[in-house]
Amino acid sequence: MKTPMVALLAAALLTAVAAFARRSRDAWFVAVLNGPDAKTIQVPLSFPRDTRYVAMLVRARKDEPAAVEIEEITVQRTDSLRVELSQGGGFIGRFQGN
């Protein structure tokens, strides 16, 4: 069994936001938890090894805090995600090598 890789993303160091990336086999998972103030952050996707991946993104909905919206997109290692976080909201992404 390989040791999982965990990366603390730079955005977590600057604000009241906790952002982590973890690898499990050939998939990466990103979790972002927000504090009491709504904000927008950029999450760089330079941490995975693959050049392209299919991303499943789960975000808290702005109009219904207890609900989520799910989106599937293809991204590249050179991309970054713009994540809008509501008060106490969050974001989860799974990035599977393509």
Phi and psi in degrees as a GROMACS rama.xvg file:
@    title "Ramachandran Plot"
@    xaxis  label "Phi"
@    yaxis  label "Psi"
@TYPE xy
-78.2039  149.634  LYS-2
-73.1839  130.002  THR-3
-67.8423  145.462  PRO-4
-94.8131  134.018  MET-5
-126.729  133.481  VAL-6
-125.926  131.418  ALA-7
-88.5896  119.109  LEU-8
-77.4432  148.667  LEU-9
-57.7384  -33.0481  ALA-10
-59.2016  -30.1978  ALA-11
-69.0194  -21.687  ALA-12
-83.1388  -14.8024  LEU-13
-103.524  -20.1994  LEU-14
-141.496  -175.91  THR-15
-83.5828  54.1839  ALA-16
-130.542  136.728  VAL-17
-106.467  122.593  ALA-18
-132.316  125.926  ALA-19
-134.003  148.317  PHE-20
-124.736  137.586  ALA-21
-138.284  138.753  ARG-22
-102.106  137.79  ARG-23
-133.64  107.249  SER-24
58.0379  -116.593  ARG-25
-106.754  21.8872  ASP-26
-121.545  145.185  ALA-27
-112.596  145.234  TRP-28
-123.535  134.245  PHE-29
-119.819  130.951  VAL-30
-126.536  133.383  ALA-31
-129.318  126.674  VAL-32
-117.656  131.356  LEU-33
-102.131  153.8  ASN-34
-86.1644  -150.981  GLY-35
-77.0502  -13.1836  PRO-36
-112.078  133.208  ASP-37
-63.7756  143.681  ALA-38
-160.848  166.506  LYS-39
-119.811  133.146  THR-40
-126.049  159.5  ILE-41
-105.617  128.321  GLN-42
-110.225  108.225  VAL-43
-70.1661  143.251  PRO-44
-104.605  32.4614  LEU-45
-83.8749  -6.37885  SER-46
-77.4579  -33.8666  PHE-47
-72.2508  161.9  PRO-48
-81.9816  -39.3358  ARG-49
-67.7386  155.329  ASP-50
-78.0301  -40.9235  THR-51
-127.919  148.36  ARG-52
-151.143  159.227  TYR-53
-90.6358  127.138  VAL-54
-112.456  130.298  ALA-55
-105.391  118.826  MET-56
-111.822  129.963  LEU-57
-121.259  121.108  VAL-58
-127.677  149.338  ARG-59
-68.2397  136.573  ALA-60
-76.0837  142.89  ARG-61
-70.1481  -37.6409  LYS-62
-85.8504  -14.2935  ASP-63
-144.461  92.3593  GLU-64
-56.348  -27.2067  PRO-65
-87.1148  -1.17747  ALA-66
-110.875  162.149  ALA-67
-127.731  159.736  VAL-68
-117.519  141.824  GLU-69
-119.349  133.488  ILE-70
-134.981  140.792  GLU-71
-119.773  125.564  GLU-72
-139.519  165.663  ILE-73
-104.141  131.651  THR-74
-129.086  164.73  VAL-75
-117.868  160.957  GLN-76
-60.8536  -24.893  ARG-77
-84.2353  -6.12559  THR-78
-81.6541  166.595  ASP-79
-137.939  151.512  SER-80
-100.07  135.836  LEU-81
-92.6254  115.983  ARG-82
-115.659  116.533  VAL-83
-92.1809  122.49  GLU-84
-112.573  127.167  LEU-85
-82.4999  173.217  SER-86
-57.6333  123.772  GLN-87
65.9639  12.0382  GLY-88
-84.2154  -174.867  GLY-89
-159.039  -179.384  GLY-90
-153.013  140.734  PHE-91
-134.94  136.216  ILE-92
-133.042  139.764  GLY-93
-117.079  129.237  ARG-94
-120.178  109.797  PHE-95
-105.248  126.497  GLN-96
-53.4854  143.103  GLY-97
